[in-house]
Amino acid sequence: MIVRKPAYYSEFRCLAGDCPDSCCHQWTVQIDEESRERYRNLDGELGEALRGALTEEDGDTVLRNTPDGRCPMWRRDGLCRIQAELGESALSLVCREFPRLTHDYGTFTEKGLELSCPEAARLILEADDSWVTEQTPDDGEEPDWEDADMELLLRTRRELCAMLQNPRFSVQEALAAALFYGYHVQQILDGAEETPFSPENALKTGREMAQQGDMAGILAFFQDLEILTPQWKERLETPLVAPWEGSLRRIARYFVQRYYLQAVSDLDLVCRVKFAVISCLVIHGLGGDLRETAQLYSKEIENDWENMEAVLDGCYREPALSDRNLLSCLLGRQDVENRNRKK
C-alpha cells in the first residue's frame, strides 16, 4: 500500500495546554466501541467519572459535556485526564487521531491534517507543497472506482493546485479560474473528449459574467447553518475589511487536496471545487487574522457534517452560491456598503 502525506504531516505536535483553542471544548467527543467497553470496566475514580459522563446520542456513545461546553475529562491545565492517568493509548479513537486525516482509496492512502486545529492550521499556511511517499505492508482493498477516473482526478488535481499557486494570476483570478476548471474536468468525467483548458479564456468569460457581488448574501447563508461557537456568530454578523492575502492560495490548496479525489465515489467534482472557492471567499470576507479565521471556519463547517452537506447542496440550489455570484465577488464590483461593515 502506498501512503502519501504532506511533508509537514510528521511535524505536527499537539500544543496541549498551550493551544489557543481546544478540541475538548464545544465539540461532543464520540467514543468508539473498544474505548467504551474499556471505560465502562475501568476501576477507580477515573472509571466512575467516565461511566458518569458516558451517554447515548443519536445512536452513538459520547462523553456528555459540562454545562460550559467542555469535555468532562479536560483538566484546568488544558490536559486530558485520561491521557494523564492512563497514557495516550487509552484515548478514544477520535481523540488519538485528531487532527490527523486518513483517506483510503483502496490502492493508496493519503494522510493530512485538519485546518480546524490551530497548530495544524499554522503548518498548512506556512508549509510548501512537498509530499512524502511511503510503502506499507498492507495490500489494501480492491477499489470500486474506475482506474481512468482516478488517474484523471490525480492529474487534474496537480494541475489545479499549480494554477492556484501561479503568480501570473491574482488570488481572485486563480479562484475564478479554478471554478471554470472544475466544470472543465467534470465534462471529461461525464464522457466528453478532453480538450486544453485556458485560464485566460476562462477569466475573460468570468469577467463578462461578473456583476455586483453579493458577499452579504453568502454570509447570510452561513448564518442560517448550525453555529457552534459565539465567536463564529459574531464574525458572521460583523465581518471586517481585509486584503486578498497570498496565503489564501495555500488554504485553497488545502481544500482541493482534501476533497478533490473524493469525487471518484460519485463523479460529482463541481461541488467539491465550488466548496473550495466558497470557503476561500468566506474566510477572506470575514477578515481578521487569516489563520484564526480559517481555523474557526473549518471548526464550524468541516467538522459538522450537516453544515458540510448544506454547503455542498447549496452549491446547486442557493442563489448566493451561484456561479455568477461567486465570479462577481471575485472579479466584479463589490457591494461597498456590505463589504465595509465594521464592528
N, C-alpha and C positions, 0 to 999 in steps of 0.2 A: 504494500500500500504506500503510495506517495503522499506525503504530508507537506503542504505548503503553508507558510506563515510569514507575516511581515518581519523584517529584521528586528524591529523594536519589541516584538511579542515577548521575547525572553527577558527583556529589560524590566518588565513590569514587576513592581513590588508594592504591596498594599501599604498605604500610609497609616493605617490603623488609627490610633488616637490623634494623629496629626492631620487627618483628612478634613478638608473644609466642608465636606458634605458627609453623608454616610448611607451605605446600602442597608443599614439596620434601622433607618428612620423613614417612616411614611410609606414603606413597602411592606406587604404581607409576605412573610417567609414561608414558602411551600416546603413541606417535609416529605422526602421520598420514603418509600415503604421500608427499606432497610433501616434508615435512621429512626423512623417512627417506632419500630419494634425495639430498637436499642434504647431509645429514650423511655419507653413505657416500662422497661425492665431494669432501668438503672437504679442502683441503690443510693442512699444518702440524700442530703438536702438538694443537690442539683437534680436528682431524679424526681423528687417531689415537686420541685419548681417547674420542671419540664412537663410533667404529667398535668399539672395545674394549668399550663399555658396551651397545651395541645387542644385543637378543636377542629371540627369538620366544617368546610366552607365550599359550597358548590362541588361536592364530591371529592375534594382534596383535603389532606391533612395539613394544617397550617399552625403557626405559632400566633396566638392571639396577642395583638399589640397592646401596649399600655395606653391609658387614656390620652397621653400626649403623642401617640403615634409611634412609639419606639418599640423595637423588639424587646421582649422581656428578658432576653439574655444579654442585652447591651449594658455594660457596666458604665459607671460615671467617668472612667478614664478613657472611654471610647473603645475599649477592647471587648471581645466576646467572652462571656463566662464559660461557654462550652469549650472553646479553644484553649482558654487559660487553664482550665482544670483537667481537660481530657486530651488536649492536643488537636491539631488541625484535622487529623483523620476522622475525628468524631463529629465534625461538622456535617450538616446535611449536604446533599449533592449540589444544590443551587448555591449554597454559601461557599463551598470549596471551589466551585468553578468561576463564579462571578469575579471579574468582568470578562472572563475568557469565553470566546465563542468557538464552536466547532460546527462546520458544515460538511456532512458526509455525503459525497456524491457517488459512492459506490467504488469506483476505480481510483479515486483520490479523495483526500480530505483537505479542507482549508480551515485554518485557525485564524483568529483575530481577537481584538479587544473591543469592548463596548464603549461608545462615546459617553455613556451616562455615568461613567466613573471619572472623577476629576483627574486622577493620575493617568488613567488611560487616555483621557482627552488631551492631556499635555503631550503624551508621546505621539498621538495621532497628528497633532498640529505641528510638532517640531521635527518629526522623522521624515526621512526621504522615502522613496518608493521602492526600495530594495526588498527582495523576498529571499527567504531561506527555504530550501527543499530538502526533505529528509526521507529516508526509506525505512519503513517499519515492517516487521514480520507478518503483520495482519494481511490477509488476502483481500478482505473487503467482500461486499456482496455484488451480485450481478445487477447492474443498474437497469432501471426501466425506462431510460431515455434513449433517444437515437444518437449514435456517435456523431453524426453530421451536425445535429443541433448543438451539442455541447462544444464541438470544435468551432462552430460559428460564434457561439457566445464567448468562448475563451478568447478568440482572436479579436472580436469586435470590442470586448471589454478593454483589452490592451489599447486598442486604437482610441476608444473613447477617453480613457484615462490620459493618454498622451495629448489628446486635443484639449482636455480640461487644463492641462499644465502648460500649454503652448503660449508663450508670452506674446505672440503676434495678436492674440485676442485678449480683450479685457475680460475680467471675471464675468461681467454681464453677457458679453458676446459668447464666451465659452459655454455658459449655461444655456443660452438660447440655442446655440448650435447643437448642444447635447440633446435638447428636446427634439429637434428635427432628426438627429441621428437615431434616436430611439425608434421613431417611425420608420426610418430607412431600414434598420435591421429587422424590425417587425415584419415588414413586407417580405423580406427574404425568408424569415421563419415560416411565413404563411405560404411560401412556394414560389414567389416571384424570382425572376432571374436577377442575380446580383449585378449591380452597376456601381460605378465610382460615386463616392459621396463628396460633395464640395461644400465645406463650411461657409465659404464666401457666398455661394449662391443661396445657401440656407439663410444666412444673415440678411441678404438682400430681400428675400421673401418675408422674413420676420419683421423687418422694418416697414415693409408695405402693409403688413397685418396689424402692426402695433398702433394702439390708440392711446388714450389716457389710462394709465394703470390704476387699478383699484386695489392697492395694498391693504386698505382698511377692510375690504371685503374678505380678503384671505385671512386676516387676523380674526375677524368676526367668526369665520367658520371654525377656527381653532378654539375660540371662546366657548363654542357650543359643545365641544368634546368634553370627556371626563377630565376634571382638573384635580391633580393630586396635591399640589402644594399651594399655599397662599402666594408664594413668590411668583409662580407661573401666572396666576390670575392677575397679579399686579403688573407683570411685564406685558401681558397681552393688552391690558387696558391702558397702559401708559408707555408705549414704545418710544425709544429715543432715536434721534438722528445719528447715523453712523456712516462713515465712508465705506466704499466697497474694498474690503481688505483682501490682499493676496492670499491670506491663509484660508479663505473660503474655498480656494481650489483644492486644498487638502481635505477639507470637510466634504466637498463634492466627491473626491476620490474615495473617501471612506464609505459613503453611501453606495456608490457604484460597486466597489469591491465587495461590499457586504451583501447586496441584494441582486445584482445583475444576473448571476448564474442561477438564481432560484427560478428564473423564467423557464428553465428546462423542464420543470414539473408541469406547467400548464401552458407554456408557449405565449404567455402574456408578458411581454417585455416593456411595453409602453408605460404601464402603470408604475413599474419599478424605476424607470428613468425619470418619469414625471415626479415621483416621490423624492428623488434626489434633488431635482430642480426646486420643487416646492420647499423642501427642508432648508435649502440654502437661502431661498428668498425670505423665509420666516426668520431664520437665525440672523440674517442681515437686517431685516426690517425691525426687529426688536431692539437692535443697538446694544449698548453696554459693552462689557468685556466679552470679546468673541468666544473665548474658551468657556467662560462661565455660562454664556447664553446657549452655546452648543450642547454643553453637558446637561443643562436643565431641559432643553428641548428633547434630547434623547431620553432622559429620565421620564418625561411626561408622555412622549409619543411612542418611541421604540419599545419601551418596557411595559406598555399597556396594549395588549393585543387588540382590544376593542377599538382603541384610538387608531392603531395601525390599519385595521380593516376599514375604519371610517374614512381615513385619508385615501387609501388605495381605491375604495369605491367612489369617493368624491372626485377622483381624477377623471371619471367619466360622467358624473352626474351633477357636480357642483359648479354653478356658473363662475364663482370666484376662482375656481381652479381650472378653468378652461384654458386651452392652448393660447387663445388670443389674449386673455388677461395676463397669463404668465409672461408672454412675449411683450405685452405692453408695459408690465412692471420692470422688465429687463431692458427693453430697447426704446420704449415710448416715453411720453410725458407723464410725470407723476402728479398725483393729486397733492399739491403742495400743502394744503391745509391739513389733510390727514397724515401726511408723511412727516410733518413737523410738530406733531403734538408732543408736548413736554410735560414732565412732572410739575 
